[in-house]
Amino acid sequence: MHTSASPTVTFDAQGLRAGAMKTLPVAMGVAVYGLVYGMLAGQAGMTPGEVTAMSALVFAGASQFVALDLWLDPLPVGPLIIMALIVNLRHVLMGAAIQPWFSRLSPLKAYGSLFFMVDESWALTIKDFADGQRRGAFMLGSGLVLFATWLAASLGGLLAGAMVPDPARFGLDFAFTAAFIALLAGLWRGKSDLPIWLAAGIVAVICSQLLPGKWYILAGGLAGGLTGALRHD
């Protein structure tokens, strides 16, 4: 139940524009690893239609990269679904983090925006809220820029793939990691964040060595979330 003391969350063109403008620098990094994804997708035998459909409907860089390892003929549909679920379970935690603000929006605005919730748009939105803004449309503006960038870059990478047969040779495979490190730097609030980041990082590294697949992503997220919750009790 919302009380009259609850701050109002707006959803307007100003928030949409702010999200889009704040995301433009990040979109440059997304374009780079979108190109890399397109190149690798071409090497895996995907067609332009398949790359476009996956980027538009899935819109999840990590899942799409992992899916390339399973892209066989015939497609192993079951393992692909399970893999995508495991990799994207962190979105449950991300959604919980923005719930205090999005719960004040109508279902159409909230759930319509959530389709565009990726790591980058989520991180920028959380920072915007943490800075005292109440711009509910920020994530939608951010996500639309990233969606268009990812779609264009992945298709462009596929078409240009023959020109760069080995993206890793030029360090392009590190673009995804570099962009996320830059986002983390912007979210740093001081020494109080250090235990949370260390818990998430240490657990993720240990689980990456002990567990199969991508379970370390969820494990790291849970460790960081629990550490943060215990520190603020």
N, C-alpha and C positions, 0 to 999 in steps of 0.2 A: 504494500500500500504506500502511495506517495503522500508526503505531507506537504503543507504549504511552505515549510522551511527548506524543502529540497530545491537545489538550484535548477533552473530551467535549462534544458538542453535544446539548442536551436537546430534547425535543419533547413538551411537556405542557400541561396546562390553564393553568398559570401563565404560560407564554410566550404562549399564545393570548390570554389576558386582557390581558397587558401590551401586546401589539400593538394590540389593539382600543382600549384606553384611550388610548394615545399618539396614536392616529389621529383621535380624535374632533374635536380642533380643526381638523385638516386637512380632515376630512370636510365642515366647514361651507363651505370654499372650493370643494370638489368639488361640493357641492350647488348652488352658485350657477352654475358653468359647466355643470352638468348641466341646469339649468333653461334656460340659454341654448341649449344644444344641442337640447333638446326643442322650443323655440320655432322655431329655424331649420329643424329637421326638418319641422315642420308646414308652414312656408312652402314647403319643397321638395316637399310633397305626400305625405309619408310617413304611413302609417296608424298607429294605436296599436299594432297587432300588429307592424308592421315595426320601429318604434322600440324596442319591448320586446325583440324577437328580436335586433336588432343590438346593443343595450346588454348583453344577457345573453351572447351568443355571442362578440362581438368584444371588448367591454370594453376599449376603447382610445380615449380621448377624442380624441387628435390625429387618428387614422385616421378616426374617425367624422365629425369636422368636415370633413376633407378630402373624404370620400366624398360629402358633401352637394353639392359642386361637380359631381360626376359623376352625380348621381341623376336619370337621365332615363328616358324610356320609349321603346324598350326599354332595360333596364339594360346598360351596357357592362361585362360581367362581367370580361373580360380586363384592361382598364385599372384596374378597381377592385382586383383581386387584386394587380397590380403595384404600385399606389399603396400599398396596405396593407403590402406587403413592404418597400418602400423606407422608409416612415415608421417601421416597427417594427424595422428592422435594428439599431437601437441596443440592442434587447433582447439581442442576442448579446453585446455588451460588458457589459451589466448582469449577465447570467447568469455571465459569466466572473469578474466581481468578487465574486460571492457563492459561487463554486464551492468555495473552500477550506473553507467551513463546511457547505454543503449536500452535499458529497461524503461527509460523515460520517453522513448520514441514509439511510434506506432509500429505494429508488426511488419507492415509493408516496408517502411523506411529502414528498420533495423535488419530484417532478414535479407532485404534487397541489397543492403550494403555489405552484408557478411559474405556474399559470393566473392567479393573483391578483397577479402581479408587474406593477405599473404604476409610473410614475415615483415616485409618492408612497410606495407601500408599499416599493419598493426603497430609496429614500433613507432612510426611517425605519429599515429593517432594517439597512442598512449602518452607520448611526449607532449603532444598538444594539450591533452587533458591535464597532465601533470603540471603544465605551465599555467593552469587556471582557466583555460579556454573551455567553452561549452558548445563546440561546433560539431554537432552530430553528423553533418554531411562531409566532414573532413575525410573520413575513411573512403567514402564513395568517390570523392574527387581524386584522392591519391590512387585508389585502386583502378579507376578508369585510365589514368595515365600509364600505370604499370601494365594493365591489360593490353592496351594498344601497342605499347612498346614491346612487350613479350611476343605478341602475335606477329608483329611485323618483323622483329629480329629473328625469331625462330624460322620463319619462312625464308627470310633473306639468307640465313645461315645455310639452310638446305640448298638453296639455289647456288650459293657461292662455295659450297663444300668442296667441289673439285679443285678449287684454287688453294685450299689449305687442308691437305689430307691428314695432318697431324696437329690439331690445335694445341695439345699439351707441349709440343716442342717450343712454342712461343709463350708459354705460361698462361694461355687464355683459359685453361681449366681452373685457374685460381680466382677468376673474376667473381664467382659466386661467394667464395669465402671472404674475399677482400671487401665486397659490398656490405656483407653482414657485419664484419668487424667495424666498419665505419659507422653503421647504425648503432652498434653497441656503445661506441665511444660517445655518441650523442646522448645516450640514455644514462650515462654514468652520473650518479648524484653525490658521490663521495665515498668515504671509507666504509660507511654503513652498508654499501652494496657488496663489498668485497667478500664477506662470508657466503652470500647467496651465489655470487658468480663462481667462487671456488667450489662450493658444493656441487653446483650443476656441472662444472667442467670436469672435476675429478671423477664423479660418478659416471658421466658420459664416457670418459676415456677408459675407465675400468670395464664398463659394460660392453664397450666396443670390442674389447679383447676376449670377454667371457661369453657373450651372447651372440647368437647368429642374427643375420639380417640387420635391420635398423632399429632394434629395440632400444639401443643406447640413446636415441633422440628423446623418446618418451621418458626413459629413466632419468636422464639429465634434467629434463623439464620438471619432473615430479620432485627431484631432490632440491632444485632451486626454489620451487614453489613452497615446499614444506619448510625449508629453512627460513624463507621470508615470513611465512605464517607464524612460526615459532618465535621469531625475533620480535614480532609486533603484537604478540599476545599480552 
